[in-house]
Amino acid sequence: MPFYRLLTLLALCAITLTGCGTKATTLNVDMKEFNFSPDHFSVPAGAQVTMNLKDSGALEHEFVIMLREKTTTLPFNEDDEANIYWEHELMPGESAKLEFTAPSVPGDYEVVCGTAGHLEQGMRATLTVK
């Protein structure tokens, strides 16, 4: 096989394998009284998500992703725990770089603050999985 054909074949293989890699995305989220900023997030299904999460408020906040088609009750309590996909809580002034795998099923997922009284104040967002 001529050398240029071998190089072409190797280049095509490299391009094909690059497309097979794990999808990755980064979310930057700020939590404060009583909202998430931004309040809508979009990620590819099954992607590795790096989240830069910050609590710039004066109160503790919790970032809670509910299971698909599950919504929280008021008040958010132990009855909601079985419907959580992923969660992390921060104290005031804290920041964290976190990783999780996005849900594999496309759709909209409810995001809430699980800290007592915060959902009642409207602290919710939406995660759209594509």
C-alpha positions in Angstrom: 0.0 0.0 0.0 1.5 3.4 -1.0 2.5 5.6 1.9 -0.1 8.4 1.2 -2.9 5.8 1.2 -1.8 4.5 4.6 -1.7 8.1 6.0 -5.2 8.8 4.6 -6.5 5.6 6.2 -4.9 6.5 9.6 -6.3 10.0 9.4 -9.8 8.6 8.7 -9.6 6.2 11.6 -8.5 9.0 14.0 -11.4 11.2 12.9 -13.9 8.3 13.4 -12.5 7.4 16.8 -12.7 11.1 17.9 -16.4 11.1 17.3 -16.8 8.0 19.5 -15.4 9.7 22.6 -17.5 10.6 25.7 -19.4 13.8 25.4 -18.4 16.4 28.0 -19.8 19.7 29.1 -19.3 22.3 31.7 -22.0 24.2 33.7 -21.3 27.3 35.8 -24.1 27.8 38.4 -24.5 30.4 41.1 -26.9 29.9 44.0 -28.3 32.7 46.1 -31.5 33.8 47.7 -33.7 32.5 46.2 -32.6 31.5 42.7 -30.2 29.7 40.5 -28.3 31.6 37.9 -28.8 30.6 35.2 -32.1 28.9 35.8 -32.0 26.7 32.7 -29.3 24.3 31.7 -28.8 22.1 28.7 -26.6 19.0 28.5 -26.2 16.1 26.0 -27.7 12.8 27.2 -25.1 10.7 29.1 -22.5 13.5 29.0 -19.8 13.8 31.6 -20.7 17.1 33.3 -18.3 19.3 35.2 -20.2 21.7 37.4 -18.6 24.8 38.8 -21.1 25.4 41.6 -21.0 28.5 43.8 -23.1 29.7 46.8 -22.9 33.5 46.7 -25.8 33.9 49.1 -26.0 34.4 52.8 -27.7 31.0 53.3 -26.9 27.4 52.7 -28.2 26.1 49.3 -28.6 22.7 47.7 -28.5 21.9 44.0 -30.9 18.9 43.5 -31.7 17.3 40.2 -34.9 15.3 40.4 -35.5 12.1 38.4 -37.2 12.6 35.0 -41.0 13.1 35.3 -40.7 13.5 39.1 -41.6 16.7 40.7 -41.1 17.8 44.3 -43.8 18.3 46.8 -44.1 21.3 49.1 -42.4 21.4 51.4 -39.4 19.5 50.0 -38.8 16.8 52.6 -37.8 13.1 53.0 -40.7 12.0 50.8 -38.8 13.6 47.9 -35.4 11.9 48.6 -36.3 8.7 46.6 -36.8 10.9 43.5 -33.4 12.6 43.5 -31.0 11.9 40.5 -28.1 14.0 41.9 -27.5 16.6 44.6 -24.8 18.7 46.2 -25.1 21.3 49.0 -22.8 24.3 49.7 -22.5 26.6 52.7 -22.5 30.4 52.1 -19.5 31.6 50.2 -18.4 28.1 49.2 -17.6 27.0 45.7 -17.0 23.5 44.3 -15.9 21.8 41.1 -18.0 18.7 40.8 -18.5 16.0 38.2 -21.5 13.8 37.4 -22.9 11.9 34.4 -26.0 13.5 32.8 -29.1 11.4 32.6 -29.2 9.1 29.5 -32.9 9.8 28.8 -33.6 13.1 27.0 -36.2 15.4 28.5 -36.7 18.2 31.1 -35.5 17.5 34.7 -36.6 19.7 37.6 -33.8 21.3 39.6 -34.7 22.6 43.1 -33.0 23.8 46.2 -33.6 21.2 48.9 -32.9 23.6 51.8 -36.0 24.0 54.0 -38.2 26.8 52.8 -36.2 27.6 49.6 -38.5 25.8 47.1 -41.4 27.6 48.6 -39.6 30.9 47.8 -39.4 29.8 44.1 -35.8 28.4 44.0 -36.1 26.1 41.0 -34.6 25.6 37.6 -34.7 23.2 34.6 -32.1 20.8 33.2 -32.8 19.9 29.6 -31.1 16.7 28.5 -30.8 16.4 24.7 
